[in-house]
Amino acid sequence: MGARIKGITAWLGAVLLMGAAAANADSRGDDGPLPPTPGNFADLTFQITTSKGPLLPLEPMTLTIRLANRTPQAILGHTVSAPYGNLSKIYVASKGKPFEEFPSMDSAWEPLVMSQSRRVLEPGFEEVVRGFLCFAAKPDDKTGRYLLPSPGDYRVKATLANLDRTVTIESNVLDVRVAVPQGEDAEEGFEFMLVVRDRIAPLFDEVAETFMPGSRIPLQAVLCANHRNVFVAKSGTALADTLAFKFSLEGQPLSETAARDWKIIQRDVLVVVGRGGCAIEISFDLVVPDTAKTGKYLVEVDLDPARKVLGQQADDGPLYGRYSFAVLASKTAKVSANQAFEDAIRDYFKGDYRAAIRKLDQVLTLPDVRDQQKCEIYAGLGNAYAKIGDVDKAKEMYLKSIEAWKKTGDKINSPDAVFAALERLEAAEKK
């Protein structure tokens, strides 16, 4: 399939799986009050680089972002650890056209070099992160857009604001060339995968991929095509009807009778089309039967096995995905706490802040909630109280989040955004 199929697959995995990580990034920070520092944020060196030469249309661009303090003084108010957060933006321009902001997206950013304090950058220190850019969708535009959709010359730059957004610095400009696909890269091809949609990072790692009888597992079957196949893009609904499912328990296939008890409830089909390819996302719920036995399950999904829709265009073998998970006989305390936490996060992002507060308060009363989890829960409560205008309660929750973080002894993953949110509330009260 060439490099593009692998790139599109990686992009979709990141987009589908990282939504909660972006939410959690809003609750990280540093220990203690801000020390006075004379350095100027505008004096920081902000650079972006990309390691690869000419790209292909739709191929993700690897981007390294470097923020360095090359002055003799410590500088306050920086963070580069979460590109596409509230503080950083990416701009793209095709040849002869002005820069346009690339829509915000969730992506997988790997920290390469991080300072001990993510709020003060000491002289001679730097922070470096690396990630990739490919596709993003605006909230009101389901079709989205690609970063580098067709052959040609492009320019890419970034901006970064300080924590209180009073100063913005701009990076260098990258010249990026997108080449015309040749040889294997110009051939038609498909890639298929099965992923969990709407994932929220679990409060307890050990309860990930764990479900109860009667619960629903939100899954998404994704077909990527690396060529301009309008027929496939228009066949999303027809392809959804071709999904074939197989189930096994502890490595043994379920009987036909047992397999029929697993219900598939289709939600929707979304087709994302770019100039050089498309992706079809088929969302559905897999309902765990009330009669399901305890154990580890595997669901295998084959897309259009008889090739009734794709025909001979997909002749590279099965379009096949799999997902493994565990079914428990009854809810444990950790599973209950994790479910309540996920429900609260969803309520928050739906704008039902009071419901989120009630559920987060409930999580705090459950057993096995440690300081690490309390840090996240109190941060969520602080955000929710701030949204309903209860400033005193929001400040109280932020302080409890910081206190819980201090008890963990974790000096690396500090709650930046909690400190920043607390400072914004206190600054607003002084005005």
For each residue, the residues with C-beta under 8 A, 3 or more apart:
1: 4 5 6 184 187 189 190 191 226 316
2: 5 56 181 184 185 187 189 226
3: 6 7 56 59 185
4: 1 7 8 56 57 58 59 181 185 226 276 277
5: 1 2 8 9 189 190 191 224 226
6: 1 3 9 10 191
7: 3 4 10 11 58 59 60 132 134
8: 4 5 11 12 58 60 134 191 224 226 277 279
9: 5 6 12 13 191 193 224
10: 6 7 13 14 60 108 132
11: 7 8 14 15 60 107 132 134 135
12: 8 9 15 16 193 195 222 224 279
13: 9 10 16 17 193 195
14: 10 11 17 18 106 107 108 132
15: 11 12 18 19 105 106 107 135
16: 12 13 19 195 196 197 199 220 222
17: 13 14 21 195 196 199
18: 14 15 21 22 106 107 108
19: 15 16 22 23 106 198 199 200
20: 23 24 199 200 201 345
21: 17 18 24 25 106 201
22: 18 19 25 26 82 84 85 106
23: 19 20 26 200 345 349
24: 20 21 27 28 201 376
25: 21 22 28 81 82 85 417
26: 22 23 85 379 383 417
27: 24 375 376 379 380 383 401 415 417 418
28: 24 25 81 118 413 414 415 416 417 418
29: 118 119 402 414 415 416 417 418 419 420
30: 117 118 119 120 414 415 416 419
31: 117 402 405 406 411 414
32: 35
33:
34: 76 119 120 419 423
35: 32 74 76 120
36:
37: 73 74 75 76 120
38: 73
39: 43 69 71 73 74 75 76
40: 43 71 75
41: 44 75 76 77 78 162 167 169
42: 167 169
43: 39 40 69 71 75
44: 41 67 68 69 71 75 78 121 169
45: 66 67 68 69 70 126
46: 65 66 67 158 160 169 170 171
47: 65 66 68 171 172
48: 63 64 65 66 156 157 158 171 172 174
49: 63 64 66 174
50: 61 62 63 64 156 174 176
51: 62 64
52: 55 61 62
53: 177
54: 177 178 179
55: 52 59 61 148 176 177 178 179
56: 2 3 4 59 178 179 181 185
57: 4 146 148 149 150 151 178 181 274 275 276 277
58: 4 7 8 134 135 146 148 149 226 274 276 277
59: 3 4 7 55 56 134 148 178
60: 7 8 10 11 132 133 134 147
61: 50 52 55 132 133 134 147 148 156 176
62: 50 51 52 130 131 132
63: 48 49 50 83 90 130 131 132 133 156
64: 48 49 50 51 112 128 129 130
65: 46 47 48 80 83 88 128 129 130 131 158 171
66: 45 46 47 48 49 80 126 127 128
67: 44 45 46 78 80 121 126 127 128 160
68: 44 45 47 121 125 126 127
69: 39 43 44 45 74 75 121 122 123 124 125 126
70: 45 123 124
71: 39 40 43 44 75 123
72: 123
73: 37 38 39 123
74: 35 37 39 69 120 121 122 123
75: 37 39 40 41 43 44 69 71 78 120 121
76: 34 35 37 39 41 119 120 162
77: 41 119 162 163 164 167
78: 41 44 67 75 118 119 120 121 127 160 162 163
79: 82 85 87 118 119 163 416
80: 65 66 67 83 88 127 128 129 160
81: 25 28 109 111 114 118 127 129 416
82: 22 25 79 85 87 88 109
83: 63 65 80 88 90 107 109 129 131 158
84: 22 88 89 90 104 105 106 107
85: 22 25 26 79 82 88
86: 161 165
87: 79 82 160 161 162 163 165
88: 65 80 82 83 84 85 158 159 160 161
89: 84 101 102 104 158 159
90: 63 83 84 101 102 133 156 157 158
91: 99 100 101 102 156 157 158 159
92: 99 100 102 147 148 154 155 156
93: 97 98 99 100 154 155 156
94: 97 152 153 154
95: 152 153 154
96:
97: 93 94 100
98: 93
99: 91 92 93 155 157
100: 91 92 93 97
101: 89 90 91
102: 89 90 91 92 105 133 136 147
103: 136 137 138 141 144 145
104: 84 89 136
105: 15 84 102 133 135 136 137
106: 14 15 18 19 21 22 84
107: 11 14 15 18 83 84 131 132 133
108: 10 14 18 131 132
109: 81 82 83 129 130 131
110: 129 130 131
111: 81 114 127 128 129
112: 64 128 129 130
113: 126 127 128
114: 81 111 118 127 412
115: 118 120 121 122 125 126 127
116: 411 412
117: 30 31 120 121 122 414
118: 28 29 30 78 79 81 114 115 127 414 416
119: 29 30 34 76 77 78 79 163 416 419
120: 30 34 35 37 74 75 76 78 115 117
121: 44 67 68 69 74 75 78 115 117 125 126 127
122: 69 74 115 117 125
123: 69 70 71 72 73 74
124: 69 70
125: 68 69 115 121 122
126: 45 66 67 68 69 113 115 121
127: 66 67 68 78 80 81 111 113 114 115 118 121
128: 64 65 66 67 80 111 112 113
129: 64 65 80 81 83 109 110 111 112
130: 62 63 64 65 109 110 112
131: 62 63 65 83 107 108 109 110
132: 7 10 11 14 60 61 62 63 107 108
133: 60 61 63 90 102 105 107 136 147
134: 7 8 11 58 59 60 61 146 147
135: 11 15 58 105 144 145 146 147 272 274
136: 102 103 104 105 133 144 145 147
137: 103 105 141 142 143 144 145 272
138: 103 141 144 145
139:
140:
141: 103 137 138 144 145
142: 137 270 272
143: 137 272 273
144: 103 135 136 137 138 141 272
145: 103 135 136 137 138 141 149 274
146: 57 58 134 135 149 274 275 276
147: 60 61 92 102 133 134 135 136
148: 55 57 58 59 61 92 154 176 178
149: 57 58 145 146 274 275 276
150: 57 178 275 276
151: 57 178 179 180
152: 94 95 177 178
153: 94 95 175 176 177 178
154: 92 93 94 95 148 175 176 177 178
155: 92 93 99 173 174 175 176
156: 48 50 61 63 90 91 92 93 173 174 176
157: 48 90 91 99 170 171 172 173 174
158: 46 48 65 83 88 89 90 91 170 171
159: 88 89 91 168 169 170 171
160: 46 67 78 80 87 88 168 169 171
161: 86 87 88 165 166 167 168
162: 41 76 77 78 87 165 166 167 168
163: 77 78 79 87 119 420 423
164: 77 423 424 427
165: 86 87 161 162 168
166: 161 162
167: 41 42 77 161 162
168: 159 160 161 162 165
169: 41 42 44 46 159 160
170: 46 157 158 159
171: 46 47 48 65 157 158 159 160
172: 47 48 157
173: 155 156 157
174: 48 49 50 155 156 157
175: 153 154 155
176: 50 55 61 148 153 154 155 156
177: 53 54 55 152 153 154
178: 54 55 56 57 59 148 150 151 152 153 154
179: 54 55 56 151 182
180: 151
181: 2 4 56 57 185 186
182: 179 185 186
183: 186 187
184: 1 2 187
185: 2 3 4 56 181 182
186: 181 182 183
187: 1 2 183 184 227
188: 225 226 227 229 313
189: 1 2 5 225 226 227 316
190: 1 5 223 224 225 226 310 313 314 316 319
191: 1 5 6 8 9 223 224 226 319
192: 221 222 223 224 303 319 320 321
193: 9 12 13 221 222 224 321
194: 219 220 221 222 299 301 321 322 323
195: 12 13 16 17 219 220 222 321 323
196: 16 17 199 209 217 218 219 220 323
197: 16 218 219 220 283
198: 19 218 346
199: 16 17 19 20 196
200: 19 20 23 341 342 345 346
201: 20 21 24
202: 205 207 208 338 341 342
203: 207 334 337 338 341 342 363 369 373 376 377
204: 207 334 337 338 368 373
205: 202 208
206: 334
207: 202 203 204 210 332 334 335 338
208: 202 205
209: 196 324 325 326
210: 207 325 326 327 328 335
211: 215 217 288 325 326 327 328
212: 215 288 327 328 330 331 335
213: 288 289 290 291 292 327 329
214: 287 288 289 290
215: 211 212 287 288
216: 265 285 286 287 288
217: 196 211 285 286 287 288 323 325
218: 196 197 198 267 283 285
219: 194 195 196 197 283 284 285 286 299 323
220: 16 194 195 196 197 281 282 283 284
221: 192 193 194 240 243 281 282 284 301 303 321
222: 12 16 192 193 194 195 279 280 281 282
223: 190 191 192 232 239 279 280 282 303 319
224: 5 8 9 12 190 191 192 193 277 278 279
225: 188 189 190 229 232 233 277 278 279 280
226: 1 2 4 5 8 58 188 189 190 191 276 277
227: 187 188 189 276 277
228: 275 276 277
229: 188 225 232 233 277 278 313
230: 233 234
231: 234 235 313
232: 223 225 229 235 239 278 280 310 313
233: 225 229 230 236 271 273 278 280
234: 230 231 271
235: 231 232 238 239 280 309 310
236: 233 239 240 269 270 271 280 282
237: 240 241 269
238: 235 241 242 309
239: 223 232 235 236 242 243 269 280 282 303 304 309 310
240: 221 236 237 243 266 269 282 284
241: 237 238
242: 238 239 303 304 305 306 308 309
243: 221 239 240 264 282 284 301 302 303
244: 301 302 303 305
245: 259 262 264 299 300 301
246: 253 259 299 300 301 302
247: 253 254 258 259 262 297 298 299 300
248: 251 252 253 254 297 298 300
249: 252 254 293 295 296 297
250: 295 296
251: 248 298
252: 248 249
253: 246 247 248
254: 247 248 249 258 259 262
255: 258 259
256: 259 260
257: 260 261
258: 247 254 255 261 291
259: 245 246 247 254 255 256 262
260: 256 257
261: 257 258 289 291 292
262: 245 247 254 259 286 287 288 289 299
263: 286 287 289
264: 243 245 284 285 286 287
265: 216 284 285 287
266: 240 269 282 283 284
267: 218 283 284 285
268: 283
269: 236 237 239 240 266 280 281 282 283
270: 142 236 280 281 283
271: 233 234 236 278 279 280 281
272: 135 137 142 143 144 278 279 280 281
273: 143 233 278
274: 57 58 135 145 146 149 277 278
275: 57 146 149 150 228
276: 4 57 58 146 149 150 226 227 228
277: 4 8 57 58 224 225 226 227 228 229 274
278: 224 225 229 232 233 271 272 273 274
279: 8 12 222 223 224 225 271 272
280: 222 223 225 232 233 235 236 239 269 270 271 272
281: 220 221 222 269 270 271 272
282: 220 221 222 223 236 239 240 243 266 269
283: 197 218 219 220 266 267 268 269 270
284: 219 220 221 240 243 264 265 266 267
285: 216 217 218 219 264 265 267
286: 216 217 219 262 263 264 299
287: 214 215 216 217 262 263 264 265
288: 211 212 213 214 215 216 217 262 292 327
289: 213 214 261 262 263 292
290: 213 214
291: 213 258 261
292: 213 261 288 289 297 327
293: 249 327
294: 327 328 329
295: 249 250 326 327
296: 249 250 324 325 326
297: 247 248 249 292 324 325 326 327
298: 247 248 251 322 323 324
299: 194 219 245 246 247 262 286 322 323 324 325
300: 245 246 247 248 320 321 322
301: 194 221 243 244 245 246 320 321 322 323
302: 243 244 246 305 318 319 320
303: 192 221 223 239 242 243 244 319 320 321
304: 239 242 307 308 309 310 314 319
305: 242 244 302 318
306: 242
307: 304 310 311 312 314
308: 242 304 311
309: 235 238 239 242 304
310: 190 232 235 239 304 307 313 314 319
311: 307 308 314
312: 307 315
313: 188 190 229 231 232 310
314: 190 304 307 310 311 319
315: 312
316: 1 189 190
317:
318: 302 305
319: 190 191 192 223 302 303 304 310 314
320: 192 300 301 302 303
321: 192 193 194 195 221 300 301 303
322: 194 298 299 300 301
323: 194 195 196 217 219 298 299 301
324: 209 296 297 298 299
325: 209 210 211 217 296 297 299
326: 209 210 211 295 296 297
327: 210 211 212 213 288 292 293 294 295 297
328: 210 211 212 294 331 332 335
329: 213 294
330: 212
331: 212 328 335 336 339
332: 207 328 335 336
333: 336 337 366 367 368
334: 203 204 206 207 337 338 368
335: 207 210 212 328 331 332 338 339
336: 331 332 333 339 340 366
337: 203 204 333 334 340 341 363 366 368 369 373
338: 202 203 204 207 334 335 341 342
339: 331 335 336 342 343
340: 336 337 343 344 359 360 362 363 366
341: 200 202 203 337 338 344 345 359 360 363 373 377
342: 200 202 203 338 339 345 346
343: 339 340 346 347 359
344: 340 341 347 348 355 356 357 359 360 363 380
345: 20 23 200 341 342 348 349 356 380
346: 198 200 342 343 349 350
347: 343 344 350 352 353 355 356 359
348: 344 345 351 352 353 356 380 383 384 387
349: 23 345 346
350: 346 347
351: 348
352: 347 348 355 356
353: 347 348 356 357 384 385 387 388
354: 357 358 384 388
355: 344 347 352 358 359
356: 344 345 347 348 352 353 359 360 380 384
357: 344 353 354 360 361 381 384 385 388
358: 354 355 361 362
359: 340 341 343 344 347 355 356 362 363
360: 340 341 344 356 357 363 364 377 380 381 384
361: 357 358 364 365 381
362: 340 358 359 365 366
363: 203 337 340 341 344 359 360 366 369 373 377
364: 360 361 369 374 377
365: 361 362
366: 333 336 337 340 362 363 369
367: 333
368: 204 333 334 337
369: 203 337 363 364 366 373 374 377
370: 373 374
371: 374 375 404 405 407 408
372: 375 376 404 408 410
373: 203 204 337 341 363 369 370 376 377
374: 364 369 370 371 377 378 400 401 404
375: 27 371 372 378 379 401 402 404 405 408 415
376: 24 27 203 372 373 379 380 401
377: 203 341 360 363 364 369 373 374 380 381 401
378: 374 375 381 382 397 398 400 401 404
379: 26 27 375 376 382 383 397 398 401 415 417 418
380: 27 344 345 348 356 360 376 377 383 384
381: 357 360 361 377 378 384 385 397
382: 378 379 385 386 394 395 396 397 398 401 418 421 422
383: 26 27 348 379 380 386 387 394 421
384: 348 353 354 356 357 360 380 381 387 388
385: 353 357 381 382 388 390 391 393 394 397
386: 382 383 389 390 391 394 421 425
387: 348 353 383 384
388: 353 354 357 384 385
389: 386
390: 385 386 393 394
391: 385 386 394 395 425 428 429
392: 395 396
393: 385 390 396 397
394: 382 383 385 386 390 391 397 398 421 425
395: 382 391 392 398 399 422 425 426
396: 382 392 393 399 400
397: 378 379 381 382 385 393 394 400 401
398: 378 379 382 394 395 401 402 418 421 422 425
399: 395 396 402 403 422
400: 374 378 396 397 403 404
401: 27 374 375 376 377 378 379 382 397 398 404 405 415 418
402: 29 31 375 398 399 405 406 415 418 419 422
403: 399 400 406 407
404: 371 372 374 375 378 400 401 407 408
405: 31 371 375 401 402 408 410 414 415 418
406: 31 402 403 409
407: 371 403 404
408: 371 372 375 404 405
409: 406
410: 372 405 413 414
411: 31 116 414
412: 114 116
413: 28 410
414: 28 29 30 31 117 118 405 410 411
415: 27 28 29 30 375 379 401 402 405 418 419
416: 28 29 30 79 81 118 119 419 420
417: 25 26 27 28 29 379 420 421
418: 27 28 29 379 382 398 401 402 405 415 421 422
419: 29 30 34 119 402 415 416 422 423
420: 29 163 416 417 423 424
421: 382 383 386 394 398 417 418 424 425
422: 382 395 398 399 402 418 419 425 426
423: 34 163 164 419 420 426 427
424: 164 420 421 427 428
425: 386 391 394 395 398 421 422 428 429
426: 395 422 423 429 430
427: 164 423 424 430 431
428: 391 424 425 431
429: 391 425 426
430: 426 427
431: 427 428
